[in-house]
């Protein structure tokens, strides 16, 4: 396990610091950071079942697309399907599920999003709307609910969903907007969460996309088959997908 963690760290550092990793014989999958916990479990099962080595990379969707374009090493990307389709970097797509925006809270119990205006709620965190799909969804919610101006001075913008979660867990923000997947993963570390009405943000379809030039790779085909298999679907369903 220690060796695996060190390998993952080296991969992430290589992607985001060097741009062009020098591995060979591995399937590299880049995914939205908000899905790190369930996907890490899925990846382990995939490796055990197929014997194929998988190298994971996580970040916001802008980072994911940048690595697909710049590195030439990413075979599959997972995240918001609209981001993936608009990029023109992929040759095929397959849906995995629908994303759901939630508001998590820690110390102060919140019964509804209108309570974010309370004095006890000093800071509310959200991912960057320009880079992360759940940041965009949170911005849409704030605008459509009429809460945008009321919370303007309270908002903290982070790069990714996990950073929002870290702020809430640490108490640096009393509440924050994340996907339900991350909320489920950290439920023992927070006070709870409230699901945001889906009519207050655009629908989020989570999908996987095969990068151009990778469709004929056997390891990619094996991964796509596995992600549609019941063992992978069961894990994803546990995290709200």
C-alpha positions as MATLAB code, in Angstrom:
seq = 'XXXXXXXXXXXXXXXXXXXXXXXXXXXXXXXXXXXXXXXXXXXXXXXXXXXXXXXXXXXXXXXXXXXXXXXXXXXXXXXXXXXXXXXXXXXXXXXXXXXXXXXXXXXXXXXXXXXXXXXXXXXXXXXXXXXXXXXXXXXXXXXXXXXXXXXXXXXXXXXXXXXXXXXXXXXXXXXXXXXXXXXXXXXXXXXXXXXXXXXXXXXXXXXXXXXXXXXXXXXXXXXXXXXXXXXXXXXXXXXXX';
ca = [
       0.000    0.000    0.000;
       2.841    2.363    0.841;
       4.474    1.622   -2.506;
       1.164    2.271   -4.310;
       0.737    5.637   -2.608;
       4.263    6.672   -3.536;
       3.659    5.606   -7.130;
       0.431    7.656   -7.336;
       2.216   10.681   -5.873;
       5.023   10.392   -8.397;
       2.504   10.180  -11.232;
       0.617   13.276  -10.127;
       3.817   15.263   -9.639;
       5.112   14.175  -13.019;
       1.907   15.264  -14.757;
       1.490   18.614  -13.096;
       5.142   19.581  -12.822;
       6.812   17.991  -15.826;
       3.920   17.685  -18.277;
       5.250   14.589  -20.089;
       5.702   11.461  -17.935;
       7.937    8.722  -19.229;
       5.987    5.600  -18.328;
       5.210    2.820  -20.751;
       2.946   -0.207  -20.673;
       0.388    1.415  -18.390;
      -3.113    2.758  -18.897;
      -3.308    6.371  -17.761;
      -6.773    7.557  -16.708;
      -7.381   11.239  -15.892;
     -10.485   12.093  -13.866;
     -12.224   14.900  -12.033;
     -10.896   15.223   -8.479;
     -14.415   15.007   -7.036;
     -14.513   11.315   -7.979;
     -11.145   10.322   -6.532;
     -12.401    8.157   -3.673;
     -14.770    5.840   -5.592;
     -12.502    5.672   -8.621;
      -9.512    4.692   -6.499;
     -11.514    1.669   -5.343;
     -12.645    0.885   -8.881;
      -9.090    1.094  -10.189;
      -7.795   -1.380   -7.594;
     -10.454   -3.914   -8.545;
      -9.686   -3.377  -12.237;
      -5.982   -4.057  -11.710;
      -6.701   -7.152   -9.634;
      -9.124   -8.566  -12.202;
      -7.223   -7.771  -15.391;
      -3.576   -7.565  -14.388;
      -3.354   -4.272  -16.295;
      -1.402   -1.532  -14.529;
      -3.388    1.695  -14.229;
      -1.911    5.122  -13.546;
      -4.482    7.604  -12.139;
      -4.386   11.371  -12.450;
      -6.875   13.676  -10.716;
      -7.613   17.388  -11.025;
     -10.302   19.833  -12.047;
     -11.678   19.391  -15.553;
      -9.451   22.091  -17.028;
      -6.423   20.263  -15.660;
      -7.742   16.940  -16.975;
      -8.209   18.311  -20.490;
      -4.811   19.998  -20.385;
      -3.082   16.722  -19.547;
      -4.939   14.847  -22.283;
      -3.831   17.453  -24.811;
      -0.274   18.091  -23.632;
       0.990   14.751  -22.371;
      -0.210   12.393  -25.094;
      -0.252    9.679  -22.402;
      -3.872    9.757  -21.242;
      -5.980    6.979  -22.763;
      -9.255    7.636  -20.939;
     -10.751   10.652  -19.160;
     -13.642   10.641  -16.685;
     -15.722   13.656  -15.716;
     -18.451   15.984  -16.891;
     -19.417   14.787  -20.348;
     -20.128   18.281  -21.691;
     -16.551   19.354  -20.855;
     -15.195   16.244  -22.549;
     -17.334   16.540  -25.684;
     -16.632   20.247  -26.178;
     -12.870   19.698  -26.133;
     -12.715   17.667  -29.373;
      -9.909   15.582  -27.834;
     -11.832   12.302  -27.742;
     -13.122    9.741  -30.197;
     -15.853    8.037  -28.156;
     -17.966    8.586  -25.050;
     -19.950    6.474  -22.604;
     -22.114    7.725  -19.700;
     -21.420    6.621  -16.130;
     -24.142    8.446  -14.217;
     -25.523   11.820  -13.192;
     -23.783   14.278  -10.903;
     -25.601   15.867   -7.967;
     -24.660   19.095   -6.219;
     -24.877   19.177   -2.424;
     -24.105   21.655    0.322;
     -22.022   20.154    3.129;
     -21.725   21.665    6.578;
     -19.725   20.935    9.692;
     -20.057   22.595   13.092;
     -23.350   24.456   12.647;
     -26.279   22.315   11.590;
     -28.000   23.795    8.532;
     -31.549   22.835    7.622;
     -31.749   24.717    4.302;
     -29.560   26.758    2.003;
     -31.298   29.987    3.079;
     -29.568   29.577    6.447;
     -26.204   30.304    4.843;
     -26.939   33.980    5.535;
     -26.777   33.378    9.313;
     -24.020   35.216   11.229;
     -22.544   31.920   12.422;
     -21.811   31.007    8.806;
     -18.703   33.092    8.158;
     -17.305   31.325    5.091;
     -18.804   29.164    2.343;
     -16.451   27.353   -0.046;
     -17.016   26.383   -3.665;
     -14.856   25.061   -6.540;
     -13.762   27.444   -9.285;
     -16.719   27.854  -11.718;
     -14.311   28.356  -14.620;
     -12.469   25.093  -14.048;
     -14.670   22.643  -12.138;
     -18.136   21.422  -13.104;
     -19.423   21.579   -9.525;
     -18.118   25.117   -9.251;
     -20.175   25.963  -12.317;
     -23.193   24.200  -10.824;
     -22.730   26.059   -7.529;
     -22.542   29.399   -9.364;
     -25.737   28.560  -11.251;
     -27.454   27.647   -7.992;
     -26.406   30.883   -6.290;
     -27.697   32.941   -9.195;
     -30.984   31.076   -9.695;
     -31.782   30.898   -5.978;
     -31.174   34.605   -5.454;
     -28.374   33.882   -2.964;
     -25.492   35.259   -5.006;
     -25.441   38.813   -3.668;
     -26.310   37.714   -0.134;
     -23.271   35.388    0.082;
     -20.789   37.362   -2.014;
     -18.535   38.320    0.913;
     -18.628   34.860    2.423;
     -17.503   32.883   -0.603;
     -14.118   31.139   -0.825;
     -13.191   29.769   -4.257;
     -10.916   26.709   -4.455;
      -9.435   24.808   -7.408;
     -11.164   21.456   -6.819;
     -14.001   19.738   -4.956;
     -11.658   17.936   -2.488;
     -10.230   21.298   -1.464;
     -13.738   22.480   -0.568;
     -14.186   19.321    1.501;
     -10.885   19.950    3.287;
     -11.957   23.503    4.159;
     -15.213   22.266    5.685;
     -13.604   19.394    7.596;
     -10.914   21.692    9.004;
     -13.462   24.344    9.976;
     -11.937   26.942    7.646;
     -15.423   27.191    6.108;
     -18.691   26.407    7.830;
     -20.229   25.094    4.608;
     -19.323   24.317    1.032;
     -20.591   23.038   -2.307;
     -19.383   19.634   -3.519;
     -20.717   16.646   -5.409;
     -22.667   14.004   -3.517;
     -19.846   11.525   -4.186;
     -17.411   13.503   -2.064;
     -20.072   14.164    0.581;
     -20.718   10.441    0.998;
     -16.993    9.724    1.208;
     -16.454   12.203    4.057;
     -19.755   11.784    5.882;
     -18.053   10.708    9.138;
     -16.002   13.906    9.180;
     -18.796   16.462    8.673;
     -22.105   17.387   10.253;
     -24.132   16.469    7.179;
     -25.253   17.691    3.797;
     -28.280   19.018    1.952;
     -28.918   18.180   -1.680;
     -29.463   21.222   -3.891;
     -32.679   21.113   -5.980;
     -31.700   19.947   -9.452;
     -33.793   22.621  -11.159;
     -31.379   25.238   -9.794;
     -28.404   24.077  -11.900;
     -27.882   22.509  -15.299;
     -27.963   18.679  -15.476;
     -24.558   17.052  -14.988;
     -23.827   13.867  -16.945;
     -20.721   12.030  -15.801;
     -19.045   10.077  -18.567;
     -15.833    8.455  -19.693;
     -14.130    9.367  -22.945;
     -11.468    7.619  -24.999;
      -8.752    9.965  -26.224;
      -8.142   10.175  -29.948;
      -5.697    7.498  -31.096;
      -6.367    5.246  -28.102;
      -9.532    3.448  -29.238;
      -7.656    0.433  -30.612;
      -5.579   -0.164  -27.487;
      -6.529   -3.469  -25.764;
      -6.019   -2.009  -22.281;
      -8.467    0.788  -23.093;
     -11.066   -1.670  -24.382;
     -10.628   -3.760  -21.223;
     -11.117   -0.701  -19.037;
     -14.271    0.437  -20.836;
     -15.743   -3.071  -20.533;
     -14.886   -3.204  -16.857;
     -16.465    0.180  -16.114;
     -19.742   -1.141  -17.511;
     -19.478   -4.305  -15.417;
     -21.545   -4.868  -12.284;
     -18.502   -4.846   -9.970;
     -17.575   -1.306  -11.034;
     -21.179   -0.117  -11.127;
     -21.736   -1.360   -7.567;
     -18.858    0.727   -6.226;
     -19.975    3.823   -8.122;
     -23.545    3.407   -6.894;
     -22.307    3.440   -3.288;
     -21.048    6.958   -3.954;
     -24.211    8.312   -5.544;
     -23.376    7.670   -9.210;
];
